[in-house]
Amino acid sequence: MSIEYRLLTFANQSKRPTAGILVHDQIYPAANLLKDVPGIADPSSVFGLLQSWDLAHPRLHDAAARLSPNAGIPLREVELLAPILYPGVLLCAGANYWDHLKEMAEIAQRTTGKTPSMAKPAEPWFFLKTSRNSIIGTGAPVHLPSFSSQVDWEAELGVVIGRGARNIPEDRALDTVAGYVIVNDLSARDLMKREGTPFIYDWVGQKCFEDAAPMGPWLTPAAYINTPDDLTIKLWVNGELKQNSNTGQMVHNIREQIAYLSRHFTLRPGDVIATGTPAGVGMPRGEFLKPGDEVKIEIAHCGTLVNRMVAE
């Protein structure tokens, strides 16, 4: 039976971010397992491993099968950081689940009297989110911004690029994927629009505040997921289930998203695509996060991401 591993970043004894693999409940530093493998950019960081993913993954997979049980560092004894601390770019798909589109259309109907179209758009729609300021790991506190009183949750499947791609067709798009990770695309709903400007929507204000993109707990290699088009995705706030859907609800699937983005620019190893959120966000019910709230997200095969809200 093949042994699977998960790729993660943890704080070592010197508090230095270190790439490791998780096998069962034990963590093993990736650099120790790749000492004799030339050509890997930086085996001590996940971003470095992604630059040489076609070389690193098979070696890590083989090493996982040879590791002695209980010879690593117990998972419970380490601090996990975001698996990819500083992606080259964090791209986020908007309005990309049919069930989410339906709940947002119901809001529009109530507030404007107009029913938005539910036809599939010709192309997916994206915005950028800051990575160095926004990304935090599981267990880290989310400092709610003092300038917003309507921070909302959004459970999303993150796609991690492991092979550069430009103008790649849909039927080969998944060949670029190193793995998958959970992302919480937190959104300040009361900053969505800025009246009095010609641009109307304020994407930096609503999406790019500090701690706005919890990510983790680890990266699941794509080789261990049969299809990303049928993964359960769930989110709880204080133990109450809010989002309960499946990636099969995506308007534009992952192949379509990668192909579209690669037409505009080169996707590079270490880039992350957050692929949209399903129904169950707080805005339709007027529910928003407050200090003390705990948000937990689970996606099939990808682990559990947990963060507690605190005042800024």
N, C-alpha and C positions, 0 to 999 in steps of 0.2 A: 504493500500500500504506500502510495506517495505521501511524503510529509510536506505539508504546506507551511509557509512562513508568512509573517506580516512585517512590513518595513516601517520603521518608526525612528523618531528622534527623541533621545532622552538626555537629561542632564547628568553627566558623570560626576565622580566624586569631587572634581574641581569646578563643578557647575558649568562645564563646557558642553555645548550642544554636540551630541554624538550620534551618528547613525548606528542603528542596531536592527537585528531581526528578532522577532518574537516567535518562538516555537513552544507550543503549549503555554505554559505560564512563565517561561524563562527567556531572558533577553541576552543576546550575544552581540558584542560590538562587531559591526560589519567589517571594519578594517582588519580585525584579527583573522577573519575567515577569507580575506582576499589578499593576504600578504604576498603570496606567490603568483598573483595574477597581474601581469604588466598591462599598461594601457588604460587603467581606470583613473579618471581625472582626479577625484578626491574621495577615497573610500570611507573617509570619516564623516562625510555629510551626505544626506539623502539627495540634495541637489547635485552633488558631484557624481553620485552613483547613476543618477538619471542621465547624465551626459554620456555615459557608457553603458546604457541599459542592456543592450543586446549582449554585452560581455558580462555584466555584473549579475543579471538575473539568473542565468543558468548555473553560475558558480554558487550563488547563494542558495538556490534550490537544491543542488547536490549536497552542499554543506549541511543544510538543515537535516537531511536524512542520516548524516554521520555523527551528529552531535550527541554527546553523552547526556542522558536525562539528568536534570537537576544540577547541571554543571555551569549554568549561566547565572544571571542576576535575577532574583525573583521579581516579577512584574510589580508586585505590591510594594516593593522597596524603592522604586524609582519615580522620579518626576517626569512625566511625559510632556514633551513640548509639541508644538504643531509639527506634523511629519515633514512638511516642506516649509521651512521658516520663511524663505524669501523667494517665492516663485518669480520667474521672469515677468509674468503678467497674470493677473487674476481676472478672467472674463466671466461675465454672468449673463445668462439667458433670462430675458424677461417674458412674462405671460406665456409660459411654455407647457402648461398642463391644462388639459381640457376641463378637468373638474375645478381648477382654480379660475379659469376664464369664466366658467358658469357662475361662480359665487361673486366674482367682480362685476359681471354683467348685471346681476340682480341688484347690486348697489347702485349702479348707474341708472337702472330702470326706476328705482325708488327715488333717487335724487334729481334726475333730469327728465324722467318720463320717456326717455329714448332707450330703445333696446339695441345694444351694440351687435354687430355682426359676429356670428360664431363660425364663419368660414375660415378655413386654414389659410394663413398668410403664405405668400409665395416663398418667403425666406424667413429664417429666424431673426430675432432682434436681440442685441447685446448692449451692455454697458460695462465699463471698467470699474473695478474696485481696488483701492490701494492695498498693497500686500504688506509692506514693511510696518505700517501703522495699524492695520486692521486685524491681521491674522494672529490668533492666540490658540493655545492647545486645549485639550480636554482638562478639566479641573481648574483651569485658570478663571479668575473672576472677570466678569464683563462689567466695565465701568460705564454705567448708563450716562449718556451725555446730558449735562445740565441744561442744554438749550432745547431739549426735546422731552415731551411728556407722552409721546406715542410711539415708543420703540416696539416693533413687531418682530415676530419670529418667522423664519422661512427655512425649513429643512430641505436640503438639496444634495443630490449626488454630484460629487466633484470628479472630473475626468483629468487625470494627470498624463501629460504628454511625455513620451519616452523616446520618440524618434521624430526628427524634424520633418515637416510636411509643408509643401507649397503646391497649390492647385491639385490636391489629391481627390480622386473621385470617391463617391460614397461607398462603393463596393470594396475599397481598400482603406477606408478611413480608420477602422478599428485597429489596423496594423500599427498605427502611430501611438497607441495607448499603452502606457506602462502599467497603470492601475487606477484604482478608484478610492475615493476618500469622502467622508462626510463633511459638508459645509453648512454652517448656519448663516444665511445671508440676512443679518439683522438690518432692519430698515426703520428710519425715523419718518413715520407716515405724515407727521405734521409739517415736515419740510419738503414734501414732494413737489410743491409748486411755490414759486416766488412771484407774487403778483407785482405788476408794474414794470416787468421786464419783457423784452420781445421773445425770450427763450422759454418762459413759463416753467419748465421742469428743472429742478435743482438736483442733479444727480450726485454732486459732491456732498451737498448738505444732507441728503437723505440716506446715502449709502457709504460714505467714506469717513465716518467718525472713528475714533480710537476704539479698538476691540470689536469692530463691526463684523468680523468674519472668523468666528471660532471654526477650527478645522481639526479633524482627527478622528479617532485616536491614533490611527495608523493608515498606511497605504496597503491595500490589498492588491497584489499583482493581478493583472488582467487574465493571466493564464489560469487563475483559479476561479474565474467566473464564466460560466457557460455563455451567458448572454446578459448584457446590461439592460436589456429591454423588458425584463420581468423580475424586478427586485422590489420587495416590499419596502416602504419608507414610512416611518412613524415618528411622531414628535409628541412629547408630553410636557406640560407646564405644571409643576408641583404635583406630579403623579396623575394629572388628568389628561387623557388622550385628546389631542387637538387635531393632529394631522394623521391620516391613515389611508395610504394610497399605494400606488405601484408605478414604477418608471414606465410601464406600458401606457400610461396616461399622457406621456409627452406629446405635444403637438408636433414638434420637430425632434426626431430621435437623435441619438448621439452621432450617428454617421452623417446625418444632414448638417448638424451643427459644425462638426469638424471640417467637412467639405466646404461649407460656406465661409468659415473663418479663414481657411487656407487659401481661398481665392483672393482675399484682401491683403494678407501678409503671411510670412513664414511662421508657422507654429514651431516652437523650439522646445527641446527637452527641459522639463521643469515648469513649463506653463501649466496653468490649471484653468479648467472650464467648469464653472458651476452651472448646472444644466436646467435650472428652473425649480420652482416649488409647487407642490400640489395644493389642493383645497385644504382649508382649516386654519388659515392665518387669522390673526386677531382682528384686523381692521373691519371685516364685515359685521362683527359682533361688538365692536367698540371695546375690545379687550387689548390691553397693552402691558408690557412688562414693567415691573417695579422692583426696587431693591428687596432682596430676599428671595425672589422667585428663582426656581431651578428649572432649567430647560434640559431635557434629555432627548436625544435623537438616536434612532436605530435604523440602519439600512442593512438589508440582508447581506451577509458575508463581510460587512465593513466595520463591525463593532458598534460601540456606543460612545457618543460624544455627550459630555455633561458639563454644563457651566452654570454658575450661580450669578445672579445680577447683584451689583452693589452700586451705591451712589458714587458719582464721580468725585 
